[in-house]
């Protein structure tokens, strides 16, 4: 389920490679993966997700958030990435919660 949290930023739970053409068809221009590789054995790797996103004409950014990847560092990385990512952007993780938190922190002044 896709949920907009800003006019040009939405979040979703775990995606698969086959979702990338659907996202492009829905008008998204960029995808941000906030889920670290290996968090779940069944999840698709960030490299495979990048390939699928780029094949669908989407920009792809990997900004993992997890035990080894503090949310504050991810927010700084996302803030930098947002300066040149085509919009609208879809951020995803397991449930969408981390993606929303990282985006909220990235948009905080300071």
N, C-alpha and C positions, 0 to 999 in steps of 0.2 A: 504494500500500500504506500503510495506516494503522498507526502504531506508537505505543503508549502509552509515555510516559517518566515519567509520574506517574499517580496514580489518577484525576485529572481533566484531564490534558493529554496530547494526542497530537500527532504530527507526520505530515506526508505530503509527497510531492512535488507538482509542479504540478497544480492542479485546474482544472476548467473550469466554466462556469456550470451545466451540466447535473448536476454533482455535488452541488450545494447541496441539492436536495430529498432526495437519498440520505443526505447527512450528517444532515439534520434527522430523517429516518426512523430513522437509526441511534442517535439520542438526543443528538447534539451540539446545544449551545445557542449557541455562538459560534465564529467563524472569525477567525483572525489571518493576514493576508497579509504575509509577510516578503520578498516578491520585488518589487524596484523595477520600476515601469512601464518598458517599452522594453528590458528586459534581453535579450529574444528577440523578434524581430518577430512570431512566431506566438502569443505569449502574450496572453491576454485582459487588458484594462486593469483597473486596480483599481476604477475607477468601474463597469464592467460587472460585475465580481465582487461589488461591494457591492450592486448592484441585484438580482443573482441570489440572494445570501445573504439579503437582507432580504425578498425575495419568498417565500423558503422559511421565513421566520420566525426566521432566525438573526441574531444580533448580528454585526457585522463591524467589524474594526479593521485599518487599514493601517499597518504598522510596517516599512517597507522596510529591508533590510540589503544593502549593496553598496559599491562604491568610493566613492560620494558620501554614503553613509549608514553611518557607523561602528557596529559592533556594540555598543559601549558605550552609545551614545545610544539605540539600539533597545532595549537591555535596560532602561534607565530608563523609556522610554515604555511598554514591555510591563508592567513592574512596576506602573506607575500604572494601566494599563488593567485588569490582573487584579483590582484591588480591587473592581470592580463588574461584571465580565463574568460572565454566567451560565455555569455549567459543566455538562458537560464542554466543553472548548475544543479546537479543532483548529488548529494552526499549520501553515502550508505555505510552501514556497519551491520552487526547482527540484527539489531532491532530498530535502528535509527536514532536511538537516544544519544549515543556518543557523538554522532554526526551533528545533532542539534547542539549539544554542549560545546563542541569545538567551534562551530560557526558562531554561536552566541559570544564566546570568548574572543574570537577573531574580530568581531564587529565592535567590541568594547573599546572605547577610546583610551589611548595611553600606551 
